[in-house]
Amino acid sequence: MQDGSRRPGPRGPRRLGAVVGWTALSAILPGAGHLRAGWRRTGIALLSVYALLLLGVLWVLLTTDLGDLAGLLVTSTWLSAITIGAPVLGLAWFVLVVHSFTVLRPGMLRGPAQAVAGVIAGLLAITVVLPFGLAGQYATVSQSALDRIFSAPPATPAPRASSSQESDPWEGRTRVNILLLGGDADTHRVGVRTDSINLASIDVRTGNTVLLGLPRNLENIRFVPGSPMAKRFPNGFRLPANPDGSREDLLFSVWEYADSHPELFGGRKNQGARTLMETVGYTFGLRVDWYALVNMWGLARLIDAIGGLRLTVPQDIVFGKYNEGLVKAGTRRLGGADTMWFARSRTFSDDYTRMGRQRCVLSALLQQADPATVLSRFNRIALATRELLQTDIPRPMLEHLVPLALKVKSAEVTSVQFVPPLISTGYPDWAKIRSLTAKAVHTSSTASASRERLAAPATPTSGTTATPGVTSSPSATASSGATASPNATASSGATAGPSGARDTGTTSKSGKPTEPAPVKEINEGCA
């Protein structure tokens, strides 16, 4: 290669350290070695291109919301571009380092210094390729895992967006509601038993979230009027008791029952997810947009993939059919299996204490799965994740849900757990559940509106006061007994509760205001 600006005669450094040093500098500052060797035009061109790239990256970081950028990075287009582009860029960097070493004229070195310089330069060239190779490999694995997880058809038909809403991924909604489930699918039975049932109602503008929890042993479940399950159980979900007195007609078995009885749905199979979404939505008076089911034993494999979780077990946890298992009290790192038994065992305990331990495990997982751990064990984690999650969230929605999830991390998250003494699981007060749900959602939305007014005091804001039974929304009125749609306008007493009674306020029968139960600490039950 010739460079018209290069002066005649040898210009390369004469010492081993100088050759290696300028080659290493060229790996992080392209063109430096060429300038030292007298290849001015080439060196200036490389430095200029590199400077423009850095300025472009800086401009993107300064002008683009990091949440939106994170959302773009999980799209198929960007992951495919990284999969192809990273190896190509790595190869270009390899050639750059080799050429920088060559123009520094290592042949002018004496004796074994030439061999040493060549070995070091070769190792350096290989080293600069590795990050690009890892980036391409991580993108490929991520693409495969995301395509597999987010490939299920929607459990409920998605509303069609109008032409004025095509640019709005939320289709005019101010909140999205995602049903978060923990289940234990098994090979010897149809369907899934959902041991953990929570609904996250998220404000799409601020990320303010209300987490609504229902106990697995909720009885006399009411179904959406007119639905196949409501026709089968018009007075609530009741089945004959088992020979040992235990019951299967509880909230946790709704999915399993629906999947096991396709004849109720005109022969359509796999109706469990949709039935549970509609049932939980009807119970709260909210429309459930999507669900995400975490397989408990898939979660155990994920915990093993990150090297276990460090937890504080407050007392010995006994588990097993014959009480043969034991998770001893104390603070230490637990593997996936022991962590799951700690979270799931009800031996000498109850559902509500177990719910606290489950929240503790999820909190510990979020805290301890730091970026360094995820990157160092990326392949194992991606493989475990494939078996962990089942959802009907459409793949394209990840671009919008990832930024929303980042908002939630820094937003206000409140929790209402509908457990005794707030409600009776045997005889639930459905109107009270809907009333407290509406109050919690309204409070969250009001906080969002207040935050926006503080951020932009000159901008007038208007809000709709949510009343028990429906989600505040902009256009149609919810009819009695129907699940509230995202576009339903809240009107006092407009929606019937699951029992059919009209909900007229957030007061008890005695006339005293009813408040949500105190929010428990996330680590209650494990520390």
CORCOR-V895302 format. One record per helix or strand. SS is the DSSP state (helix for helix, strand for strand). FROM is the first residue (numbers start at 1). LEN is the number of residues. If there is no record, write none. Layout:
# CORCOR-V895302
ss | from | len
SS | FROM | LEN
SS | FROM | LEN
This chain:
# CORCOR-V895302
ss | from | len
helix | 16 | 13
helix | 32 | 5
helix | 40 | 24
helix | 66 | 7
helix | 76 | 28
helix | 106 | 3
helix | 113 | 37
helix | 163 | 3
strand | 175 | 9
strand | 194 | 10
strand | 209 | 6
helix | 228 | 5
helix | 251 | 10
helix | 262 | 4
helix | 272 | 13
strand | 290 | 6
helix | 296 | 10
strand | 309 | 5
strand | 317 | 3
strand | 325 | 3
strand | 330 | 5
helix | 336 | 9
helix | 351 | 18
helix | 371 | 6
helix | 378 | 9
strand | 389 | 3
helix | 395 | 15
strand | 413 | 6
helix | 430 | 26
strand | 476 | 2
strand | 488 | 2
strand | 496 | 1
strand | 502 | 1
strand | 507 | 1
strand | 513 | 1
